[in-house]
Amino acid sequence: MNVGCIPKKLMHFTALAGEMKKDQIACGWQVDEKASHDWKAMVKGVQGHITSLNWGYKGQLMDKEIKYYNKLASIVDAHTIEVFQF
């Protein structure tokens, strides 16, 4: 969850929101065209969202009494997962 499509989609949405300023103005919205983007605030928001998703998934696993390993792993075959020790 920490890398991949969810963080990418959130950052893409942020970029689209910035590009929409001119469209919003054309639709009658009062928008400050000179407003700047706060990279640190965006990163904090993305990380906060990912953290909440991760906790939600961990909670669901705990509710079902499924053991969770915070490790890098690889699927070896249909019945085997290799967990890497670092």
PDB file of N, CA, C and O in Angstrom:
ATOM      1  N   MET A   1       0.812  -1.187   0.000  1.00  0.00           N
ATOM      2  CA  MET A   1       0.000   0.000   0.000  1.00  0.00           C
ATOM      3  C   MET A   1       0.864   1.262   0.000  1.00  0.00           C
ATOM      4  O   MET A   1       0.421   2.318  -0.451  1.00  0.00           O
ATOM      5  N   ASN A   2       2.091   1.153   0.504  1.00  0.00           N
ATOM      6  CA  ASN A   2       2.938   2.341   0.631  1.00  0.00           C
ATOM      7  C   ASN A   2       3.445   2.864  -0.701  1.00  0.00           C
ATOM      8  O   ASN A   2       3.737   4.052  -0.839  1.00  0.00           O
ATOM      9  N   VAL A   3       3.550   1.990  -1.666  1.00  0.00           N
ATOM     10  CA  VAL A   3       3.988   2.386  -2.996  1.00  0.00           C
ATOM     11  C   VAL A   3       2.996   1.826  -4.000  1.00  0.00           C
ATOM     12  O   VAL A   3       2.272   0.877  -3.701  1.00  0.00           O
ATOM     13  N   GLY A   4       2.963   2.400  -5.170  1.00  0.00           N
ATOM     14  CA  GLY A   4       2.084   1.841  -6.188  1.00  0.00           C
ATOM     15  C   GLY A   4       0.942   2.765  -6.543  1.00  0.00           C
ATOM     16  O   GLY A   4       1.079   3.988  -6.528  1.00  0.00           O
ATOM     17  N   CYS A   5      -0.188   2.159  -6.862  1.00  0.00           N
ATOM     18  CA  CYS A   5      -1.253   2.908  -7.507  1.00  0.00           C
ATOM     19  C   CYS A   5      -1.950   3.911  -6.590  1.00  0.00           C
ATOM     20  O   CYS A   5      -2.321   4.983  -7.067  1.00  0.00           O
ATOM     21  N   ILE A   6      -2.147   3.626  -5.310  1.00  0.00           N
ATOM     22  CA  ILE A   6      -2.890   4.554  -4.455  1.00  0.00           C
ATOM     23  C   ILE A   6      -2.139   5.884  -4.282  1.00  0.00           C
ATOM     24  O   ILE A   6      -2.729   6.936  -4.526  1.00  0.00           O
ATOM     25  N   PRO A   7      -0.853   5.879  -3.867  1.00  0.00           N
ATOM     26  CA  PRO A   7      -0.148   7.160  -3.777  1.00  0.00           C
ATOM     27  C   PRO A   7      -0.073   7.874  -5.133  1.00  0.00           C
ATOM     28  O   PRO A   7      -0.195   9.096  -5.208  1.00  0.00           O
ATOM     29  N   LYS A   8       0.129   7.099  -6.195  1.00  0.00           N
ATOM     30  CA  LYS A   8       0.205   7.707  -7.528  1.00  0.00           C
ATOM     31  C   LYS A   8      -1.118   8.386  -7.885  1.00  0.00           C
ATOM     32  O   LYS A   8      -1.127   9.494  -8.421  1.00  0.00           O
ATOM     33  N   LYS A   9      -2.220   7.726  -7.590  1.00  0.00           N
ATOM     34  CA  LYS A   9      -3.532   8.305  -7.910  1.00  0.00           C
ATOM     35  C   LYS A   9      -3.792   9.566  -7.094  1.00  0.00           C
ATOM     36  O   LYS A   9      -4.350  10.534  -7.611  1.00  0.00           O
ATOM     37  N   LEU A  10      -3.396   9.563  -5.829  1.00  0.00           N
ATOM     38  CA  LEU A  10      -3.587  10.752  -5.004  1.00  0.00           C
ATOM     39  C   LEU A  10      -2.765  11.928  -5.533  1.00  0.00           C
ATOM     40  O   LEU A  10      -3.249  13.059  -5.564  1.00  0.00           O
ATOM     41  N   MET A  11      -1.533  11.664  -5.946  1.00  0.00           N
ATOM     42  CA  MET A  11      -0.694  12.735  -6.509  1.00  0.00           C
ATOM     43  C   MET A  11      -1.224  13.194  -7.864  1.00  0.00           C
ATOM     44  O   MET A  11      -1.170  14.381  -8.186  1.00  0.00           O
ATOM     45  N   HIS A  12      -1.728  12.270  -8.643  1.00  0.00           N
ATOM     46  CA  HIS A  12      -2.321  12.627  -9.937  1.00  0.00           C
ATOM     47  C   HIS A  12      -3.537  13.521  -9.713  1.00  0.00           C
ATOM     48  O   HIS A  12      -3.709  14.523 -10.407  1.00  0.00           O
ATOM     49  N   PHE A  13      -4.381  13.160  -8.747  1.00  0.00           N
ATOM     50  CA  PHE A  13      -5.554  13.975  -8.432  1.00  0.00           C
ATOM     51  C   PHE A  13      -5.129  15.387  -8.035  1.00  0.00           C
ATOM     52  O   PHE A  13      -5.756  16.365  -8.443  1.00  0.00           O
ATOM     53  N   THR A  14      -4.061  15.493  -7.238  1.00  0.00           N
ATOM     54  CA  THR A  14      -3.559  16.801  -6.819  1.00  0.00           C
ATOM     55  C   THR A  14      -3.165  17.634  -8.039  1.00  0.00           C
ATOM     56  O   THR A  14      -3.477  18.822  -8.116  1.00  0.00           O
ATOM     57  N   ALA A  15      -2.475  16.996  -8.994  1.00  0.00           N
ATOM     58  CA  ALA A  15      -2.069  17.705 -10.214  1.00  0.00           C
ATOM     59  C   ALA A  15      -3.293  18.150 -11.016  1.00  0.00           C
ATOM     60  O   ALA A  15      -3.342  19.277 -11.509  1.00  0.00           O
ATOM     61  N   LEU A  16      -4.267  17.269 -11.141  1.00  0.00           N
ATOM     62  CA  LEU A  16      -5.483  17.623 -11.882  1.00  0.00           C
ATOM     63  C   LEU A  16      -6.227  18.771 -11.213  1.00  0.00           C
ATOM     64  O   LEU A  16      -6.750  19.655 -11.892  1.00  0.00           O
ATOM     65  N   ALA A  17      -6.275  18.760  -9.874  1.00  0.00           N
ATOM     66  CA  ALA A  17      -6.952  19.833  -9.147  1.00  0.00           C
ATOM     67  C   ALA A  17      -6.288  21.182  -9.449  1.00  0.00           C
ATOM     68  O   ALA A  17      -6.974  22.190  -9.614  1.00  0.00           O
ATOM     69  N   GLY A  18      -4.962  21.196  -9.520  1.00  0.00           N
ATOM     70  CA  GLY A  18      -4.252  22.431  -9.849  1.00  0.00           C
ATOM     71  C   GLY A  18      -4.530  22.895 -11.270  1.00  0.00           C
ATOM     72  O   GLY A  18      -4.667  24.091 -11.529  1.00  0.00           O
ATOM     73  N   GLU A  19      -4.611  21.938 -12.185  1.00  0.00           N
ATOM     74  CA  GLU A  19      -4.868  22.287 -13.587  1.00  0.00           C
ATOM     75  C   GLU A  19      -6.298  22.764 -13.816  1.00  0.00           C
ATOM     76  O   GLU A  19      -6.581  23.398 -14.833  1.00  0.00           O
ATOM     77  N   MET A  20      -7.192  22.471 -12.894  1.00  0.00           N
ATOM     78  CA  MET A  20      -8.604  22.829 -13.067  1.00  0.00           C
ATOM     79  C   MET A  20      -8.902  24.295 -12.764  1.00  0.00           C
ATOM     80  O   MET A  20     -10.030  24.744 -12.968  1.00  0.00           O
ATOM     81  N   LYS A  21      -7.933  25.036 -12.291  1.00  0.00           N
ATOM     82  CA  LYS A  21      -8.201  26.424 -11.915  1.00  0.00           C
ATOM     83  C   LYS A  21      -8.840  27.213 -13.051  1.00  0.00           C
ATOM     84  O   LYS A  21      -9.834  27.907 -12.840  1.00  0.00           O
ATOM     85  N   LYS A  22      -8.282  27.115 -14.242  1.00  0.00           N
ATOM     86  CA  LYS A  22      -8.822  27.868 -15.384  1.00  0.00           C
ATOM     87  C   LYS A  22     -10.223  27.393 -15.749  1.00  0.00           C
ATOM     88  O   LYS A  22     -11.078  28.203 -16.107  1.00  0.00           O
ATOM     89  N   ASP A  23     -10.462  26.094 -15.663  1.00  0.00           N
ATOM     90  CA  ASP A  23     -11.794  25.569 -15.949  1.00  0.00           C
ATOM     91  C   ASP A  23     -12.795  26.057 -14.903  1.00  0.00           C
ATOM     92  O   ASP A  23     -13.935  26.379 -15.236  1.00  0.00           O
ATOM     93  N   GLN A  24     -12.367  26.114 -13.631  1.00  0.00           N
ATOM     94  CA  GLN A  24     -13.250  26.588 -12.574  1.00  0.00           C
ATOM     95  C   GLN A  24     -13.635  28.052 -12.812  1.00  0.00           C
ATOM     96  O   GLN A  24     -14.794  28.432 -12.647  1.00  0.00           O
ATOM     97  N   ILE A  25     -12.663  28.854 -13.196  1.00  0.00           N
ATOM     98  CA  ILE A  25     -12.926  30.267 -13.472  1.00  0.00           C
ATOM     99  C   ILE A  25     -13.928  30.398 -14.615  1.00  0.00           C
ATOM    100  O   ILE A  25     -14.849  31.212 -14.555  1.00  0.00           O
ATOM    101  N   ALA A  26     -13.741  29.590 -15.652  1.00  0.00           N
ATOM    102  CA  ALA A  26     -14.655  29.621 -16.794  1.00  0.00           C
ATOM    103  C   ALA A  26     -16.070  29.212 -16.391  1.00  0.00           C
ATOM    104  O   ALA A  26     -17.039  29.590 -17.050  1.00  0.00           O
ATOM    105  N   CYS A  27     -16.188  28.446 -15.317  1.00  0.00           N
ATOM    106  CA  CYS A  27     -17.504  27.993 -14.838  1.00  0.00           C
ATOM    107  C   CYS A  27     -18.077  28.913 -13.760  1.00  0.00           C
ATOM    108  O   CYS A  27     -19.122  28.619 -13.180  1.00  0.00           O
ATOM    109  N   GLY A  28     -17.392  30.021 -13.495  1.00  0.00           N
ATOM    110  CA  GLY A  28     -17.932  31.005 -12.565  1.00  0.00           C
ATOM    111  C   GLY A  28     -17.382  30.951 -11.151  1.00  0.00           C
ATOM    112  O   GLY A  28     -17.798  31.746 -10.309  1.00  0.00           O
ATOM    113  N   TRP A  29     -16.467  30.044 -10.864  1.00  0.00           N
ATOM    114  CA  TRP A  29     -15.874  29.969  -9.528  1.00  0.00           C
ATOM    115  C   TRP A  29     -14.890  31.107  -9.334  1.00  0.00           C
ATOM    116  O   TRP A  29     -14.204  31.514 -10.271  1.00  0.00           O
ATOM    117  N   GLN A  30     -14.825  31.620  -8.113  1.00  0.00           N
ATOM    118  CA  GLN A  30     -13.843  32.633  -7.753  1.00  0.00           C
ATOM    119  C   GLN A  30     -12.598  31.890  -7.267  1.00  0.00           C
ATOM    120  O   GLN A  30     -12.585  31.359  -6.157  1.00  0.00           O
ATOM    121  N   VAL A  31     -11.565  31.853  -8.087  1.00  0.00           N
ATOM    122  CA  VAL A  31     -10.365  31.072  -7.800  1.00  0.00           C
ATOM    123  C   VAL A  31      -9.149  31.978  -7.857  1.00  0.00           C
ATOM    124  O   VAL A  31      -9.019  32.808  -8.757  1.00  0.00           O
ATOM    125  N   ASP A  32      -8.264  31.811  -6.894  1.00  0.00           N
ATOM    126  CA  ASP A  32      -7.005  32.561  -6.902  1.00  0.00           C
ATOM    127  C   ASP A  32      -6.036  31.840  -7.838  1.00  0.00           C
ATOM    128  O   ASP A  32      -5.462  30.813  -7.476  1.00  0.00           O
ATOM    129  N   GLU A  33      -5.859  32.380  -9.032  1.00  0.00           N
ATOM    130  CA  GLU A  33      -4.972  31.744 -10.017  1.00  0.00           C
ATOM    131  C   GLU A  33      -3.520  31.734  -9.561  1.00  0.00           C
ATOM    132  O   GLU A  33      -2.725  30.932 -10.051  1.00  0.00           O
ATOM    133  N   LYS A  34      -3.167  32.607  -8.636  1.00  0.00           N
ATOM    134  CA  LYS A  34      -1.781  32.690  -8.183  1.00  0.00           C
ATOM    135  C   LYS A  34      -1.521  31.834  -6.942  1.00  0.00           C
ATOM    136  O   LYS A  34      -0.415  31.846  -6.400  1.00  0.00           O
ATOM    137  N   ALA A  35      -2.524  31.099  -6.496  1.00  0.00           N
ATOM    138  CA  ALA A  35      -2.334  30.244  -5.317  1.00  0.00           C
ATOM    139  C   ALA A  35      -1.225  29.235  -5.602  1.00  0.00           C
ATOM    140  O   ALA A  35      -1.132  28.683  -6.698  1.00  0.00           O
ATOM    141  N   SER A  36      -0.392  29.010  -4.599  1.00  0.00           N
ATOM    142  CA  SER A  36       0.736  28.096  -4.793  1.00  0.00           C
ATOM    143  C   SER A  36       0.406  26.715  -4.221  1.00  0.00           C
ATOM    144  O   SER A  36      -0.541  26.543  -3.454  1.00  0.00           O
ATOM    145  N   HIS A  37       1.211  25.757  -4.620  1.00  0.00           N
ATOM    146  CA  HIS A  37       1.054  24.378  -4.153  1.00  0.00           C
ATOM    147  C   HIS A  37       2.045  24.130  -3.027  1.00  0.00           C
ATOM    148  O   HIS A  37       3.210  24.520  -3.108  1.00  0.00           O
ATOM    149  N   ASP A  38       1.562  23.468  -1.966  1.00  0.00           N
ATOM    150  CA  ASP A  38       2.409  23.154  -0.813  1.00  0.00           C
ATOM    151  C   ASP A  38       2.761  21.669  -0.879  1.00  0.00           C
ATOM    152  O   ASP A  38       1.966  20.819  -0.478  1.00  0.00           O
ATOM    153  N   TRP A  39       3.953  21.364  -1.384  1.00  0.00           N
ATOM    154  CA  TRP A  39       4.387  19.977  -1.572  1.00  0.00           C
ATOM    155  C   TRP A  39       4.369  19.206  -0.250  1.00  0.00           C
ATOM    156  O   TRP A  39       3.906  18.067  -0.198  1.00  0.00           O
ATOM    157  N   LYS A  40       4.874  19.831   0.817  1.00  0.00           N
ATOM    158  CA  LYS A  40       4.927  19.152   2.116  1.00  0.00           C
ATOM    159  C   LYS A  40       3.529  18.800   2.623  1.00  0.00           C
ATOM    160  O   LYS A  40       3.328  17.730   3.197  1.00  0.00           O
ATOM    161  N   ALA A  41       2.568  19.694   2.412  1.00  0.00           N
ATOM    162  CA  ALA A  41       1.193  19.417   2.843  1.00  0.00           C
ATOM    163  C   ALA A  41       0.602  18.261   2.033  1.00  0.00           C
ATOM    164  O   ALA A  41      -0.114  17.422   2.580  1.00  0.00           O
ATOM    165  N   MET A  42       0.900  18.219   0.729  1.00  0.00           N
ATOM    166  CA  MET A  42       0.401  17.129  -0.105  1.00  0.00           C
ATOM    167  C   MET A  42       0.993  15.797   0.352  1.00  0.00           C
ATOM    168  O   MET A  42       0.274  14.808   0.487  1.00  0.00           O
ATOM    169  N   VAL A  43       2.316  15.774   0.592  1.00  0.00           N
ATOM    170  CA  VAL A  43       2.974  14.542   1.031  1.00  0.00           C
ATOM    171  C   VAL A  43       2.385  14.083   2.361  1.00  0.00           C
ATOM    172  O   VAL A  43       2.123  12.895   2.551  1.00  0.00           O
ATOM    173  N   LYS A  44       2.176  15.021   3.280  1.00  0.00           N
ATOM    174  CA  LYS A  44       1.593  14.681   4.580  1.00  0.00           C
ATOM    175  C   LYS A  44       0.190  14.089   4.400  1.00  0.00           C
ATOM    176  O   LYS A  44      -0.158  13.109   5.059  1.00  0.00           O
ATOM    177  N   GLY A  45      -0.601  14.673   3.524  1.00  0.00           N
ATOM    178  CA  GLY A  45      -1.944  14.162   3.260  1.00  0.00           C
ATOM    179  C   GLY A  45      -1.934  12.774   2.642  1.00  0.00           C
ATOM    180  O   GLY A  45      -2.709  11.907   3.045  1.00  0.00           O
ATOM    181  N   VAL A  46      -1.055  12.559   1.658  1.00  0.00           N
ATOM    182  CA  VAL A  46      -0.944  11.239   1.015  1.00  0.00           C
ATOM    183  C   VAL A  46      -0.489  10.207   2.040  1.00  0.00           C
ATOM    184  O   VAL A  46      -1.067   9.124   2.129  1.00  0.00           O
ATOM    185  N   GLN A  47       0.540  10.536   2.812  1.00  0.00           N
ATOM    186  CA  GLN A  47       1.041   9.588   3.808  1.00  0.00           C
ATOM    187  C   GLN A  47      -0.002   9.291   4.882  1.00  0.00           C
ATOM    188  O   GLN A  47      -0.117   8.156   5.344  1.00  0.00           O
ATOM    189  N   GLY A  48      -0.759  10.308   5.275  1.00  0.00           N
ATOM    190  CA  GLY A  48      -1.819  10.098   6.261  1.00  0.00           C
ATOM    191  C   GLY A  48      -2.898   9.170   5.742  1.00  0.00           C
ATOM    192  O   GLY A  48      -3.397   8.314   6.473  1.00  0.00           O
ATOM    193  N   HIS A  49      -3.257   9.340   4.479  1.00  0.00           N
ATOM    194  CA  HIS A  49      -4.279   8.478   3.870  1.00  0.00           C
ATOM    195  C   HIS A  49      -3.781   7.039   3.791  1.00  0.00           C
ATOM    196  O   HIS A  49      -4.518   6.108   4.115  1.00  0.00           O
ATOM    197  N   ILE A  50      -2.544   6.853   3.367  1.00  0.00           N
ATOM    198  CA  ILE A  50      -1.966   5.507   3.259  1.00  0.00           C
ATOM    199  C   ILE A  50      -1.874   4.861   4.641  1.00  0.00           C
ATOM    200  O   ILE A  50      -2.178   3.677   4.790  1.00  0.00           O
ATOM    201  N   THR A  51      -1.458   5.626   5.655  1.00  0.00           N
ATOM    202  CA  THR A  51      -1.378   5.099   7.016  1.00  0.00           C
ATOM    203  C   THR A  51      -2.750   4.622   7.489  1.00  0.00           C
ATOM    204  O   THR A  51      -2.865   3.550   8.084  1.00  0.00           O
ATOM    205  N   SER A  52      -3.784   5.410   7.228  1.00  0.00           N
ATOM    206  CA  SER A  52      -5.126   5.010   7.670  1.00  0.00           C
ATOM    207  C   SER A  52      -5.592   3.750   6.938  1.00  0.00           C
ATOM    208  O   SER A  52      -6.237   2.891   7.539  1.00  0.00           O
ATOM    209  N   LEU A  53      -5.273   3.634   5.655  1.00  0.00           N
ATOM    210  CA  LEU A  53      -5.628   2.418   4.920  1.00  0.00           C
ATOM    211  C   LEU A  53      -4.896   1.209   5.500  1.00  0.00           C
ATOM    212  O   LEU A  53      -5.496   0.155   5.713  1.00  0.00           O
ATOM    213  N   ASN A  54      -3.590   1.370   5.755  1.00  0.00           N
ATOM    214  CA  ASN A  54      -2.802   0.268   6.312  1.00  0.00           C
ATOM    215  C   ASN A  54      -3.360  -0.197   7.648  1.00  0.00           C
ATOM    216  O   ASN A  54      -3.482  -1.400   7.882  1.00  0.00           O
ATOM    217  N   TRP A  55      -3.703   0.745   8.534  1.00  0.00           N
ATOM    218  CA  TRP A  55      -4.261   0.369   9.836  1.00  0.00           C
ATOM    219  C   TRP A  55      -5.600  -0.335   9.658  1.00  0.00           C
ATOM    220  O   TRP A  55      -5.898  -1.292  10.373  1.00  0.00           O
ATOM    221  N   GLY A  56      -6.395   0.123   8.726  1.00  0.00           N
ATOM    222  CA  GLY A  56      -7.681  -0.523   8.467  1.00  0.00           C
ATOM    223  C   GLY A  56      -7.508  -1.964   8.019  1.00  0.00           C
ATOM    224  O   GLY A  56      -8.216  -2.858   8.484  1.00  0.00           O
ATOM    225  N   TYR A  57      -6.555  -2.187   7.106  1.00  0.00           N
ATOM    226  CA  TYR A  57      -6.293  -3.547   6.627  1.00  0.00           C
ATOM    227  C   TYR A  57      -5.760  -4.432   7.748  1.00  0.00           C
ATOM    228  O   TYR A  57      -6.161  -5.589   7.873  1.00  0.00           O
ATOM    229  N   LYS A  58      -4.852  -3.887   8.568  1.00  0.00           N
ATOM    230  CA  LYS A  58      -4.309  -4.665   9.686  1.00  0.00           C
ATOM    231  C   LYS A  58      -5.425  -5.024  10.673  1.00  0.00           C
ATOM    232  O   LYS A  58      -5.464  -6.137  11.198  1.00  0.00           O
ATOM    233  N   GLY A  59      -6.321  -4.077  10.914  1.00  0.00           N
ATOM    234  CA  GLY A  59      -7.445  -4.337  11.814  1.00  0.00           C
ATOM    235  C   GLY A  59      -8.342  -5.446  11.290  1.00  0.00           C
ATOM    236  O   GLY A  59      -8.801  -6.294  12.055  1.00  0.00           O
ATOM    237  N   GLN A  60      -8.590  -5.441   9.993  1.00  0.00           N
ATOM    238  CA  GLN A  60      -9.412  -6.494   9.397  1.00  0.00           C
ATOM    239  C   GLN A  60      -8.735  -7.856   9.531  1.00  0.00           C
ATOM    240  O   GLN A  60      -9.397  -8.856   9.811  1.00  0.00           O
ATOM    241  N   LEU A  61      -7.427  -7.895   9.331  1.00  0.00           N
ATOM    242  CA  LEU A  61      -6.697  -9.155   9.486  1.00  0.00           C
ATOM    243  C   LEU A  61      -6.767  -9.635  10.933  1.00  0.00           C
ATOM    244  O   LEU A  61      -6.982 -10.822  11.181  1.00  0.00           O
ATOM    245  N   MET A  62      -6.587  -8.722  11.890  1.00  0.00           N
ATOM    246  CA  MET A  62      -6.639  -9.096  13.303  1.00  0.00           C
ATOM    247  C   MET A  62      -8.028  -9.614  13.678  1.00  0.00           C
ATOM    248  O   MET A  62      -8.147 -10.584  14.427  1.00  0.00           O
ATOM    249  N   ASP A  63      -9.076  -8.974  13.162  1.00  0.00           N
ATOM    250  CA  ASP A  63     -10.449  -9.418  13.435  1.00  0.00           C
ATOM    251  C   ASP A  63     -10.679 -10.853  12.977  1.00  0.00           C
ATOM    252  O   ASP A  63     -11.450 -11.594  13.586  1.00  0.00           O
ATOM    253  N   LYS A  64     -10.005 -11.235  11.904  1.00  0.00           N
ATOM    254  CA  LYS A  64     -10.159 -12.580  11.349  1.00  0.00           C
ATOM    255  C   LYS A  64      -9.076 -13.537  11.859  1.00  0.00           C
ATOM    256  O   LYS A  64      -8.965 -14.675  11.404  1.00  0.00           O
ATOM    257  N   GLU A  65      -8.273 -13.040  12.824  1.00  0.00           N
ATOM    258  CA  GLU A  65      -7.188 -13.818  13.434  1.00  0.00           C
ATOM    259  C   GLU A  65      -6.196 -14.352  12.403  1.00  0.00           C
ATOM    260  O   GLU A  65      -5.743 -15.493  12.484  1.00  0.00           O
ATOM    261  N   ILE A  66      -5.870 -13.491  11.427  1.00  0.00           N
ATOM    262  CA  ILE A  66      -4.880 -13.822  10.399  1.00  0.00           C
ATOM    263  C   ILE A  66      -3.555 -13.206  10.821  1.00  0.00           C
ATOM    264  O   ILE A  66      -3.484 -12.015  11.124  1.00  0.00           O
ATOM    265  N   LYS A  67      -2.509 -14.019  10.840  1.00  0.00           N
ATOM    266  CA  LYS A  67      -1.181 -13.540  11.238  1.00  0.00           C
ATOM    267  C   LYS A  67      -0.623 -12.623  10.151  1.00  0.00           C
ATOM    268  O   LYS A  67      -0.661 -12.947   8.964  1.00  0.00           O
ATOM    269  N   TYR A  68      -0.110 -11.483  10.577  1.00  0.00           N
ATOM    270  CA  TYR A  68       0.424 -10.472   9.671  1.00  0.00           C
ATOM    271  C   TYR A  68       1.928 -10.366   9.865  1.00  0.00           C
ATOM    272  O   TYR A  68       2.403 -10.247  10.994  1.00  0.00           O
ATOM    273  N   TYR A  69       2.672 -10.409   8.779  1.00  0.00           N
ATOM    274  CA  TYR A  69       4.129 -10.220   8.809  1.00  0.00           C
ATOM    275  C   TYR A  69       4.449  -8.950   8.042  1.00  0.00           C
ATOM    276  O   TYR A  69       4.106  -8.830   6.866  1.00  0.00           O
ATOM    277  N   ASN A  70       5.098  -8.011   8.694  1.00  0.00           N
ATOM    278  CA  ASN A  70       5.511  -6.776   8.026  1.00  0.00           C
ATOM    279  C   ASN A  70       6.874  -7.039   7.376  1.00  0.00           C
ATOM    280  O   ASN A  70       7.896  -6.509   7.812  1.00  0.00           O
ATOM    281  N   LYS A  71       6.867  -7.857   6.340  1.00  0.00           N
ATOM    282  CA  LYS A  71       8.094  -8.313   5.685  1.00  0.00           C
ATOM    283  C   LYS A  71       7.908  -8.298   4.172  1.00  0.00           C
ATOM    284  O   LYS A  71       6.788  -8.286   3.663  1.00  0.00           O
ATOM    285  N   LEU A  72       9.029  -8.300   3.475  1.00  0.00           N
ATOM    286  CA  LEU A  72       9.028  -8.484   2.031  1.00  0.00           C
ATOM    287  C   LEU A  72       8.906  -9.979   1.762  1.00  0.00           C
ATOM    288  O   LEU A  72       9.587 -10.782   2.400  1.00  0.00           O
ATOM    289  N   ALA A  73       8.045 -10.356   0.825  1.00  0.00           N
ATOM    290  CA  ALA A  73       7.836 -11.778   0.549  1.00  0.00           C
ATOM    291  C   ALA A  73       7.631 -11.985  -0.947  1.00  0.00           C
ATOM    292  O   ALA A  73       7.426 -11.040  -1.708  1.00  0.00           O
ATOM    293  N   SER A  74       7.694 -13.235  -1.334  1.00  0.00           N
ATOM    294  CA  SER A  74       7.503 -13.620  -2.732  1.00  0.00           C
ATOM    295  C   SER A  74       6.653 -14.885  -2.777  1.00  0.00           C
ATOM    296  O   SER A  74       6.807 -15.778  -1.944  1.00  0.00           O
ATOM    297  N   ILE A  75       5.761 -14.951  -3.752  1.00  0.00           N
ATOM    298  CA  ILE A  75       4.961 -16.158  -3.932  1.00  0.00           C
ATOM    299  C   ILE A  75       5.798 -17.153  -4.721  1.00  0.00           C
ATOM    300  O   ILE A  75       6.210 -16.879  -5.849  1.00  0.00           O
ATOM    301  N   VAL A  76       6.045 -18.311  -4.116  1.00  0.00           N
ATOM    302  CA  VAL A  76       6.871 -19.349  -4.736  1.00  0.00           C
ATOM    303  C   VAL A  76       6.008 -20.241  -5.624  1.00  0.00           C
ATOM    304  O   VAL A  76       6.356 -20.501  -6.776  1.00  0.00           O
ATOM    305  N   ASP A  77       4.887 -20.706  -5.086  1.00  0.00           N
ATOM    306  CA  ASP A  77       3.935 -21.510  -5.853  1.00  0.00           C
ATOM    307  C   ASP A  77       2.560 -21.339  -5.212  1.00  0.00           C
ATOM    308  O   ASP A  77       2.380 -20.487  -4.342  1.00  0.00           O
ATOM    309  N   ALA A  78       1.608 -22.136  -5.635  1.00  0.00           N
ATOM    310  CA  ALA A  78       0.226 -21.977  -5.171  1.00  0.00           C
ATOM    311  C   ALA A  78       0.065 -22.177  -3.669  1.00  0.00           C
ATOM    312  O   ALA A  78      -0.945 -21.758  -3.102  1.00  0.00           O
ATOM    313  N   HIS A  79       1.034 -22.806  -3.012  1.00  0.00           N
ATOM    314  CA  HIS A  79       0.906 -23.097  -1.584  1.00  0.00           C
ATOM    315  C   HIS A  79       2.072 -22.588  -0.743  1.00  0.00           C
ATOM    316  O   HIS A  79       2.160 -22.906   0.443  1.00  0.00           O
ATOM    317  N   THR A  80       2.970 -21.800  -1.342  1.00  0.00           N
ATOM    318  CA  THR A  80       4.185 -21.395  -0.629  1.00  0.00           C
ATOM    319  C   THR A  80       4.476 -19.919  -0.803  1.00  0.00           C
ATOM    320  O   THR A  80       4.449 -19.393  -1.916  1.00  0.00           O
ATOM    321  N   ILE A  81       4.758 -19.249   0.319  1.00  0.00           N
ATOM    322  CA  ILE A  81       5.210 -17.863   0.312  1.00  0.00           C
ATOM    323  C   ILE A  81       6.562 -17.821   0.991  1.00  0.00           C
ATOM    324  O   ILE A  81       6.725 -18.336   2.098  1.00  0.00           O
ATOM    325  N   GLU A  82       7.531 -17.211   0.335  1.00  0.00           N
ATOM    326  CA  GLU A  82       8.866 -17.065   0.908  1.00  0.00           C
ATOM    327  C   GLU A  82       8.971 -15.678   1.530  1.00  0.00           C
ATOM    328  O   GLU A  82       8.805 -14.668   0.846  1.00  0.00           O
ATOM    329  N   VAL A  83       9.249 -15.634   2.837  1.00  0.00           N
ATOM    330  CA  VAL A  83       9.403 -14.377   3.564  1.00  0.00           C
ATOM    331  C   VAL A  83      10.893 -14.103   3.702  1.00  0.00           C
ATOM    332  O   VAL A  83      11.649 -14.958   4.162  1.00  0.00           O
ATOM    333  N   PHE A  84      11.310 -12.908   3.301  1.00  0.00           N
ATOM    334  CA  PHE A  84      12.732 -12.549   3.335  1.00  0.00           C
ATOM    335  C   PHE A  84      13.083 -11.923   4.671  1.00  0.00           C
ATOM    336  O   PHE A  84      12.350 -11.076   5.181  1.00  0.00           O
ATOM    337  N   GLN A  85      14.191 -12.335   5.227  1.00  0.00           N
ATOM    338  CA  GLN A  85      14.693 -11.798   6.488  1.00  0.00           C
ATOM    339  C   GLN A  85      15.806 -10.790   6.185  1.00  0.00           C
ATOM    340  O   GLN A  85      16.758 -11.112   5.475  1.00  0.00           O
ATOM    341  N   PHE A  86      15.688  -9.597   6.711  1.00  0.00           N
ATOM    342  CA  PHE A  86      16.710  -8.574   6.516  1.00  0.00           C
ATOM    343  C   PHE A  86      17.298  -8.176   7.835  1.00  0.00           C
ATOM    344  O   PHE A  86      18.182  -7.320   7.883  1.00  0.00           O
TER     345      PHE A  86
END
